Amino acid sequence: MDLHLCAICPSCCFELFGQIEPSSNLTKSRNSTLVRSQRTVYFYEKALVLSLRSTAAGAAKWTALSTVVTAATNLLIFAFLARLLTQSEMGLIAIMVVVMALVDVFVGLGLPAALIHRRGVTSRQASSVHWLVVGSNSACGLLLILLAGLLSDFFSQPDLKMQLIVVAAVFVINGFGQIPKASLEKRLQFGRVASAEISYAVLQLVAAVAFAHFGFGSWSYVLALVLSSAVRVSLWAYLGRRTFRPRFVFGWSSTKPFLSFGVYQAADGLVNYLTNNFSAIALGKILGPGPLSGYTLAYNVAVQLPAKVNPIITRVAFPLMAKMQGEQSRVVRTYLQINRICALISAPVLIGLALVSGDFMSFMYGEPYRSYEREFAILCLVGLLRAYGNPLGSMLNATGRVKLGFSLNSIRACLSIPITIWMTIEWGSLGAALSMLISGLLGFCVGAICSRVVLSVKLRTYAAGLFWAVLPALPMAVFLVGFQLFLPTNLSNWTNISIQAVVALFIYLISIWTLCREPFILSVKSRIIRNVLEFKRS
């Protein structure tokens, strides 16, 4: 029997759990009607909890699959393009990605997240929000077309103008898919969302490599992006047709409850964008597309890749914590556990990559990019700090405290931007990477303050989560440092990377087995031990 359906109907819950005795705290009464009512409520709540856990687990699996495929294809796209295109062409793509990220901040005005956050949304409200999102996305696309010439002149790249004009179509197309996607996520139907995103990622990879192979240069990325975006939105609309069908109605009053939430989220996104991407803007303006290409490739792996992997947890966490509104203790436990898991996933990978940065850049993108090994190592530390703080946005959205995050991130941006400009002028791409590290430390402070104000989490508790996530990776780091010191000089990059990866993984598994006290890891350990014992008995 489907627990999700039973959680909707108390009578079904009673039939499902009727053979289970209620807990002793249910008051016994001579009134049989009252007893039945109490039993029904008890079993209803029991089924609701089980349903929520089961649905969240299934959603996490689909999100994990989608995220892994998307992250892998994104990595492969830039790996192939880096070998097929020149550094100047890759720099042009990097500039375009930075500009698109800026426009993307205003896409939807944060309204899809507001739709997930708000309860009791009517059909008229959902349709009104949908058309507002379509309109705002179209306005963003039009704005990008109008600014294409100015941006081309700013970066001194004449070819950038026409590419930005074509890319503007992506924002218009995506506007039609935002609310269907949000309606699926609100109901934790991540399987349908994942199928569309996997199709998008695979198609973009195939198209980008094919266009580059046939000599389209930097246009390869543009054309692949437009084509794959159209397919993804079509799939979202088709798969979400049962959860949301837009009506041709619009009421401004229906959108007001969502705008107050969404506008602050969009404003917070703008501040985060400036903080996280201003180093690339400054580098592209000061040194041009050549140095920006290597920096962007390093940034994509060290910072963007963990940011894409973390949604395995955080995308499910937002609607899950939103359903826990009013139960702060549950929100605190969920939030801190998600923080630790995100860091635990990212720490071994990023620490390991930082210690083999030169070999990795050469192996992944080619020998010309080995010179960016210092930038890559520094950005790996930035990625670790951001991975630990990534669930903060989901927590603030779920608790309706986006305004607090916006205020603190604004202060962070005001401190980071001048530092970024000065350090980029002085030390180029290395200075840009160092400024990102300073910004990451400030972001850690923002996360600690928000956790304290919203959930009353102490600084020691917040910082301890990062410490315990990094601790199991330290023995692995010692091995990698020793291997680098006594590295045989006659080994190829592929051999070096393979040996270090296999041995480092083995050491990390031993460390996490003995040192990690995370409840999730402990439960996995107990399950493994139980299965081994059962196997021996059989």
Order of alpha helices (4+ residues) and beta strands (2+ residues): alpha-alpha-alpha-alpha-alpha-alpha-alpha-alpha-alpha-alpha-alpha-alpha-alpha-alpha-alpha-alpha-alpha-alpha-alpha-alpha-alpha-alpha-alpha
